[in-house]
């Protein structure tokens, strides 16, 4: 009897720990919380790059010279579940399942500072397409970002049109209506 009880107790304690692993991200502001009535469906890690392009800006009113600046183009990342590729994150922004082709497109609702050297945390409204993993996703949070900010080196006429691919990682929390 004792041999059966111990594994059952271990399982009982493991279930809350697994649920805690997908709890709300630490340090999130009230503005970045998913809307009332939405529940966390799953979390995916992302590893990839944020792509920037050196583009002309405006004409400086004093020197009459064209200014240039790094402009965000798109993300390009692999979505991971348990360290294994499970999807792709790209321009749109869009998250797409490798297994079933379902996808969700996001539109930024709110931003939160991601800390020095990190892209901001986001809350995005989601519109899903297809049946599968991303079906019914209504909100997406990008949190725990590392890297991905625009290049530190200057953007000038000599770099016009060049792209910079800046490494980043993040966690994406996907929500559905409850």
N, C-alpha and C positions, 0 to 999 in steps of 0.2 A: 504494500500500500504506500509506504514512504517513497519508493522509487517512482511511483506514478504521480505523487503529489508534488514533488520537487520540480519536475519539468513543467507541470501545469502552472505552478506558481511563477516559474521563470518566464513562461509565456505571458502570463497575466501582467507581469511587470514590464515586459518588453513592448507590449502593445502601446501603453501610454508613452513610452520613450519614443517609439516610431512616430506617433502622432505629434509629439513635441518637436520632432525634427522638421515638421512642416508647419510649425506655428508661425504667427506673424513675425516678419523680420524685426530684429532688434534695432532700436534707434530710429524707427520710422515716425514721421510727424503725423499729426491728425489729418493734415491735408492729403497725405499719400495713402491713407487707408482706403480700402475698397468700399464702395457704397453699401449702405445698409441693405440686407437681403441677399448679398453675394457671399459665397463661401469658397474657401480655398479648395481648388480641385487638384493641383499638382504643382511641383517646382522643377525647373530645369536650370542647369548651369550653362553658361555660355563662355566660349573661349574663341577669340577671333581678333578682328581689327575694327577700328573706326576709321573711315576713309575721309580725308580732307583734300581739297583742291586749292591751289593758290590762284586767286581770281582778282581781277581789277576791281577797285572800289570806286571812290569818287576822286575828283580833282581837288587837290589841296588849294584852298583859297589864297594862301600866301605865296607858295612856290609855283603854283599852277602845274604841279606835277601829279601824275596819276598815283593814287595810293593802291596798295595791294593788301589782301588779307586772306588767311586760311578760312575756307568755307566748308562746313560739314556737307558731305555727299551722301554717305550711307554706312550702315553697319554691315559687316560680313563675318558671321560667326557660326560655329558648330554648336548645336544644342546637345547637351550631355545628360544622360540619366545613368546613375551609378557608374560614371566615368566612361560610358559607351556612347558613341554618336547615335542620336535619336531624332535629329532634325537639323534645320537650317534657319538662320535669322538673317534677313537681308533688307534691302530698300523697301520702303513703304510706310513705316516698318512692318514687316511681315515675319511671322514665325510659322514654319511648315514642318509637319511630321514626315520623317523618313519612311515610316512603316505604312501609313495609310493615306498620305497626301492631303489630309485635312490641314487647314491653315487658319490663322487669325491675323487680321490687319488691325493696327493700333493707331490711335490719334491721341496726342498728349493732352491730358487734363491738368496735371499739376507737376511741379518740379521741386526737388529738395537738393540742397548742396551735397555733393558726394565726398567732400573733403579735398584737401590740397592734392593736386595731381590726378584726380579722379573725375570722370564724367558724372553729371548729376543723376540722382535717383529720380525715377519717373512713376507716375500713375497714368496709364493710358486706357481709353475706352476701347473695347475690342469688338470687332465684327468678324464672326467666324464663317467659314465656308467648308462644306463637305462633312461627311460622317467620320468619326474617329476621335483621336486624342483631343483635337482643338474644337470639336463641335460644342457649341453653346458657350464658349468663353466670352465673357462680357467685360472683363477688366484684366489688365496686365500691370504688374509692378516690376520695375527694374531696380534692384537694390544691390548692396554689397559690391559696388563697382570698384574696380582697380584699373587705373590707367585710362587710356582712350582720349585724353585731352588733346586739343590741337597742338601741332608742333611748336616747340619753343623757339626754334630758329626762325628768322624773319622770312617773310614772304614779300618778294619784290619783283620788279620787271624781269630779272634774270631767271626767276622761278615760275613765272606766269604759266599756267596750264599744267604744272606738275602736280602729281598726287602724292600724298603721304599716307601711309598705312600704319596707324598707331595701335599697338597691341592693347587689348583690354580683356577683362573677365567681369562677369556679373552673374547674379542670380535673377531668374525671372519667375515670378509667382503668378499663376493663372487662376482666375476666379470665374465661377458660374453662379447664376441665380439659384438660390436655395429652394 
